[in-house]
Structures are given as C-alpha cells and as structure tokens.
C-alpha cells in the first residue's frame, strides 16, 4: 500500500530515516562534524568583507561572530550556532544572546574568543593575549591564564565536555604542544609546566565526558609528566586521581589501584591536604570494590573518612575544586559497587541537598546514581520521579557519561515496563534523550581518530 509521506533526502541524494533530524545522511554528517571539531583555517582576506568590517566598527563581538558564521567561505549555509558555541564553551542559547544582545564588556572573554577564531589584532578594540596567532609573538611561551582555566571549569560543569573540548585542545595546540618533548619541558618554568599540566588534565576530563577514552588517557598521561616536572606534588597527586577515575570507569581495577597508590605517594611528599588525600583514598576504595574486595574497600573508605578532618597546610592554585559533598558522591560510587544500596542512597541524598545548582552535570550524575540505588531497593515510583527530574535537565548538556548512565537506567527499568505504566513512560523519555544526544558518541569517536592522527604525525 502506498503512503503520502514525502521521502526526505540528504543533499548528496541519500535517503534519510524518519527519525533523522539533521537533514544529512550519516556519511555527510561525519564529514561535516570532522571539519567542525575546531575553528577552520581561514584564507587571506577572510576578514575584509563589509559585514565583518561593520561589526568590528560597532565594537560588538556578537555581531562579529554572526558575520563570521555567515561568511561565504563556510559554504552555502552559515556555520550553526551550536557548533561555534561549542568552540567557545557556550550553549547555543548563550551565543544567540551574545549575537543579538548588548555588546560584551568582559575583556577576558573578548580576548579568548577573538584568539580562538583567529581575529586580527588590527581590527580589534582590545588587546589579544601575547602568543595568540594574531597577537604579538613573545620570546617564550606565556603561562596559561588561571582565570581562563577557572572559567572553562565552570562552563564544563554547566554544559559538559562535548561542547568545550575543541576550545581547550585548540588552546593547548597553540600554547603547550611543544612541552610534549622532554627537552622543551626541561627548559620551561615550573609555573608554565604546572599550568599546562592542569589544562591537559581538564582536556582529559572533557574528552572522557565526550566519549573519547583514548584521547582522555593521552591528555592525562601528558598532564602527569608535566606535573612531575613542575615539582607541584599536589597537582601530580590530583592527576593520578584522574587517571585512577578513568581506569575505574573503564572497569580496569588494577590500573585504577596502581594510579591511586602513585597519587597517595605524591601526596605524602606534598604539604598536608586532607581533602586531596580523602579523594585519593576514596578512589582507591572504589578500585578495590571493582576488584571484588569489599572488606578492603570499606577499610580504605574508613581511612578516607578520617582524612577529611586532616589539616590542609598549602593548596596548589592548580587544584580543581573538591569538597565534602564531592567526597560523598565518591563514597556512594563505592557503596554502589559493593551492593550497599541503602548507604549509597543516604550519601547521595546528602550530596544532592548540598550540591550547588550551577554544577549541572555533577547533579545529574548523582541523581542517576540515586535512580540506580532506588531501583535496586525496589523503590520504583521514587526512581521514576528522580529520572524525570534528570531528563528535564539534559537539554543542552553534552556528556557521553550522562548518556551512558541513562542507558544503564533504561536497562534497569526494562523488567518493570510490562507492569508499570510509569516505568514505561520513563523508558520512552529516556530513549528520546539518548537519541537526541547520539551525536556525542560520533564526536567522541572523531576526537579519538584525530588525536591518533596527531600523535602519529608527531
């Protein structure tokens, strides 16, 4: 029987599936995505159009970016706001407000975005950072800005690593790529080494969040070498904690345990920092739980609880935030692994009560862990309520880790779907959220391929 539904096709002529919302076939989408991972190389004369010149004359960065997106060099269609916003560490809605609202006055963000997109210094009404491609080239590389690092961390907590990885990797390519060679590390200042190590660690977390585990490990290993050479033992310990977390996430208990032990050894040679020690011990407890050693895991977790009250003497400025609420989530991961669902439930409830609202991804992950604990305890209705709360917040978040947790919850709900309308409705919504975020996995794979190509070129 014939239908009246018009067939949809990609510009290359390939047919499109009913649920394909991109208007491109998968091959064209992958090719375009690879081109759009980072800002493209621009030809001579790119900035000379009347639209761009008028936007620069208005001193309005949003209008400049809009003219940049609509430049004929990019093809028949303008660059999507979602793509350019991702490079900048913004959401599509934030970029739309930037383009259409009042002029931005924040010099740090103005300079960072102008450098990212390669805007020429002579057209700008503010100074680019020294060392950027269009700015003045210094005799030696400039230490990454701590304010930029904190800004990126804050944005990462709100929108996820899939949106931000291109920005950080681009910055590293400009400012820290030479430090992958040992001789260059030996000649660099300790402050520059520590700053670049911190950026690599951040890039590792973002790549992990984007679903690119090999790329994440590459960044974290680079961070460990740089932190070691910088002499900042607290930063070195933190990087080992990140490596241990990544190994645990991949189910590699032996590597996770080894990295946590190395981190504790580094922490012992550093000024006392109770929270850092507690974090490392909690991660070690999780690796023991993964290895099937629940008694040892609980013993180490008790040590971690005691470390929370230990004195903190000096704190490296490059450490990422970690507090007692973060520790509660780490402990809950351990309790989930050993099957103590009631204690995991309690810890997560406490953490969610205290967790700051702007840490969107962290709250989502804690809530998804809570759904797992509730389902394990047979509290189906409560689990569905929390799951719906999570789904309200996933729009605009780019996190492969969150998507993977959603898939896990979907599997746990499946046995209940035949006898619970609420479980069935929750599964439908979760399925929709997973499909809407399917692009994250594609981008994660592209990050890994590109990273492997860059490593081969080096």
Buried (B, 14 or more C-beta within 10 A) or exposed (E): EEEEEEEEEBEEEEEBEEEBEBEBBBEBBBEBBEEBBBBBEBEEEBBEBEBBBEBBEEBBBBBBBBBBBBBEEBEEEBBBBBBBBBBBBBBBEBBBEBBEEEEBEEEEBBBBBBBBBBBBBEBBEEBBBEBBEBBEEEEEBBBBBEEBBEBBBBBBBBBBBBBBBBBBBBBBEBBBBEBBEEEBBEEBEEBBBBBBBBBBBBBBBBBBBBBBBBBBBBBBBBBBBBBBBBEBBBBBBBBBBBBBBBBBBBEBBEBBBBBBBBBBBBBEEBBBBBBBBBBBBBBBBBBBBBBEBBEBBBEBBEBBBEBBEBEEEEEBBBBBEBEEBBBBBBBBBBBBBBEBBEBBBBBBBBBBEEBEEEBBBBBBBBBBBBBBBBBBBEBBEBBBBBBBBBBEBBEBBBBBBBBBBBEBBBEBBEEBBEEBEBBBBBBEBBEEBBEEBEBBBBBBBBBBBBBEEBEEEE
